[in-house]
Amino acid sequence: MNENLMAIISQSVSTTVMNLLLFLFYRKIYESFTREIIKAYNAKYESELMQIQSNMQFEHYTEINREYEESRRVIHDIKKHLSVLESLTAIERNEKAGEYRRIIENEVDSLFSGFQCSNQILSIIMSQKNMTAESEGIRVATEVEDIEFDFISDIDITAIFANYGIMQLKLVVKLNHQGDL
């Protein structure tokens, strides 16, 4: 009887160990599966957040561009008035009026001396990043070939160049303003 009892206990222990091993195996599979699902959801939400950020940046630069175009129209009108003033100055030979006209014209010209290229969104982004850098005391020299970006959507241009400009500024600030941008 002792042998029967030992066989039953041995079988019971074997079954328990086997069940425990199966439980641990299934638990590991479940944990791995759950971890992969969490990674997938995190990647999805991170992607969605990046898209939202890109959309917000694009809307911001679009609004700045609209304001910029309105400013250009106003400047154009001011230049017409300055031209009339110049004509009147020439007729009446008033030197002070001519000097005043040149001062105003120089001020108006300096308003739009930022980065310019054929892509308006890129012009706004680069001008804004240059102004930010200059406000931090960083000298900015930009030389680029003016190429068409019609193969890239405006929202992608916004995401690429806005983030690139931020990275450059952080790098220069980290280097304690040692160097130019």
PEGIQUI-V86324 format. One line per field, one symbol per residue. ss: DSSP state (A for helix, B for strand, O for the rest). phi: phi as a letter, one per 20 degrees, with the letter a starting at -180 (. if undefined). psi: psi as a letter, one per 40 degrees, with the letter a starting at -180 (. if undefined). Layout:
ss: ???
phi: ???
psi: ???
This chain:
ss: OAAAAAAAAAAAAAAAAAAAAAAAAAAAAAAAAAAAAAAAAAAAAAAAAAAAAAAAAAAAAAAAAAAAAAAAAAAAAAAAAAAAAAAAAAAAOOAAAAAAAAAAAAAAAAAOOOOOOOOAAAAAAAAAAAAAAAAOOOOOOOOOOOOOOOOOOAAAAAAAAAAAAAAAAAAAAAOOOOOOO
phi: .ffffffffffffffffffffffffffffffffffffffffffffffffffffffffffffffffffffffffffgfffffffffffffffelefffffffffffffffffdeffcbfefffgfgffffffffffendfccdccefdfdfecfgffggffffffffffffffffelmepdd
psi: dddddddddddddddddddddddddddddddddddddddddddddddddddddddddddddddddddddddddddddddddddddddddddefhdddddddddddddddedfeahhaehddddddddddddddddeehhhhhhihhihfeehidddddddddddddddddddddeffgii.
